[in-house]
């Protein structure tokens, strides 16, 4: 499991992204759609439309990291219906999201509901 420092700024893209996007595509999405500077040291989190894949973009000062996760079953709990293009979340919230915990209800979904 990945751990994230509490001071890390994390931006979650609300709208789905084409998961074929790699370094440059996610970088452009962070700049143009989310209106944030990827060089700022923030972590950017993206998902696809079915919410079974997730990618994270991070610039560490010397290069760009892209982390990817594909769920074998189930879906990530993701905010929908928001007018915002991005949400700022905390590192514990990201850890819960990656662990399958529904942030809306604050409880982990049962395996048969995923």
N, C-alpha and C positions, 0 to 999 in steps of 0.2 A: 504494500500500500504506500502511496506517495504521501508525504507530509509537507505541509505548506507553512511558512512563517506567518505569524498573525499580522505582521505589518504589510504583507503582500497585498497589493490592490488587485482585485479580480473582477473582470468584466465578463458577463454572461451575455452572449448574443441571443436575443429572444427569437428572432426569425431563423428558420433552418438554413443551412449552408450546404452546397454541393460538396460531398466528402471526397471528391476527386481533387479538390483544391489542396495544394501543398504549401510550402513555405511562402512563395510569392502571392498566391491566391488568398491565403488567410491574412497575410500582411496587408494587402490592398483592402480586404474586407474590414479589417480593424481600422484602417485609416479613413476610408470613404464612407462606410455604412455606420460604424460605431463612433466615428469622429474622435478617435483617440490615437496618440502617438505610440506605436509599438515599441519604440526605443525607450519609453519611460520606465521600463522595468515591471510593467503590469503583466498579469497573466490573462489571456483571452480564451474563452471557452465557447466552442461551437458544437452544434449537433446537426444531424440530418433530419429530414421530414418524418421518417418513422421513429425517430429518437432511439435507435438501437446502436448508433455510432456516435462517438464523441472525439473531438480533436481540441488540443490546447496549444496555443502559440505563446512562446516566451522568449524574450531577448535578454541574455545574461550579461551583455556588455561586450562580449567578444564574438557572439554568434547567435543564431536563432535556433530554438528548440521547437519541435513539433511532437507532441505526445498524442497517441491515438489509443482508443479503446473500442472494441466491438463486443457487444453483448451476444452471447450465444442464444439467450432467450430473454424475453421481457423487454422493457423500455425504460429509458431514463425519465424520471419525473422532471418536467420542464415547465416553466411558466408560459402560459398561452393567453391570448386575448389582451395583452398589454399594449398600450399605445406607444410605449417606449421601445427603442430598438435594442437597448442594452439594460442590464441590471448590474448594479455593483453589489457583490456578495462578499461575505467573510470567508476566511479559510476553513473554519469549522463547517460552514454551510456547504462549501464545495466538497469537503470530505463526506458529508452526509449524502449529498447528491450522487457522488460517485459510488457510494455504498448502497444505493437503492432506497434511501429514506425520502419520503415525500415531504418536501419542505412546507407545503401548504398545511398538511394535517399534523406534521411533527411526529409521524410514526412510520416504521418500515412496512412497506407493502408485503402482504403474504405472497409466497411463491406462486400461488394459483391466480393472483390478481395481476401479476406482472405481465 
